Amino acid sequence: MVPPVALFLARHPIVDSFDISSIRAHLCAAAPLGESLCREYEDRLRYPICQGYGMTELSPFATLDTMPPHHIGTVGSLIPNTSAKIVCPETGVALGPGATGEVCIRGPQVMKGYLNNEEATNDMIRDDWLHTGDLGHIRVDGCFVIADRLKELIKYKGFQVAPAELEDLLLRHPGVKDVAVIGMPDERAGEIPRAYIVPNPNTKVTREDIATFVTENAASYKQLRGGVEFLDEIPKSPSGKILRRILRNMC
């Protein structure tokens, strides 16, 4: 299952028309699923939603939230014969538990390389470690939390803002059905966050409501200085990834 399906199951009234008592758990992957949406999903459907982390270059998994125990809001712990480290994207220095950096993976499932593209292979695999380009951290219990893609980070006045973090926050607003956050170019700040909102048809929500909600629940550098825009639908790939390039072209 992918995150858009999880969002649908958590909120659409048609789900109440079906008997889902035989379902014991769901596995969700392809894009980050925030803790608040996980809890909303489990509160309504009454069974766990588990996540895993991987990519094509990892054939495809590196971590998995196994049952039991269930670690809500994480992508679980490493699968057998797999190693991981979190490194500072700028220096490459390994970081400790709780520190956010680039996720690097080593194990038998890591690809040999890209066919006929030695440059791309050497850029991604260094000293036997696959540099995923994903931002995350390891908790003290060994579970991993994925924040976002490094290239998607919004760089505001030297601060780094993860779009997925703001999206998870905004999905807690009762007037938000779906959301995507991007960085808009800004001469003074570098980039400023802008939110694209699909409003909940059952509520009335304004741009000011959304901005105030973020002001009350997020740090000052994470404010939606790029504004709020309403859409009928968030553009996404078949696997559920937000197509941020399309949104940037709309700025």
Secondary structure as GFF3:
##gff-version 3
##sequence-region A 1 251
A	DSSP	alpha_helix	3	11	.	.	.	ID=ss1
A	DSSP	three_ten_helix	13	17	.	.	.	ID=ss2
A	DSSP	beta_strand	26	28	.	.	.	ID=ss3
A	DSSP	alpha_helix	35	45	.	.	.	ID=ss4
A	DSSP	beta_strand	49	54	.	.	.	ID=ss5
A	DSSP	three_ten_helix	56	58	.	.	.	ID=ss6
A	DSSP	beta_strand	61	64	.	.	.	ID=ss7
A	DSSP	beta_strand	77	78	.	.	.	ID=ss8
A	DSSP	beta_strand	83	87	.	.	.	ID=ss9
A	DSSP	beta_strand	94	95	.	.	.	ID=ss10
A	DSSP	beta_strand	101	106	.	.	.	ID=ss11
A	DSSP	alpha_helix	118	124	.	.	.	ID=ss12
A	DSSP	beta_strand	125	126	.	.	.	ID=ss13
A	DSSP	beta_strand	129	138	.	.	.	ID=ss14
A	DSSP	beta_strand	144	149	.	.	.	ID=ss15
A	DSSP	three_ten_helix	150	152	.	.	.	ID=ss16
A	DSSP	beta_strand	154	156	.	.	.	ID=ss17
A	DSSP	beta_strand	159	161	.	.	.	ID=ss18
A	DSSP	alpha_helix	163	170	.	.	.	ID=ss19
A	DSSP	beta_strand	176	186	.	.	.	ID=ss20
A	DSSP	beta_strand	190	199	.	.	.	ID=ss21
A	DSSP	alpha_helix	207	217	.	.	.	ID=ss22
A	DSSP	three_ten_helix	220	222	.	.	.	ID=ss23
A	DSSP	beta_strand	228	230	.	.	.	ID=ss24
A	DSSP	alpha_helix	244	249	.	.	.	ID=ss25
###
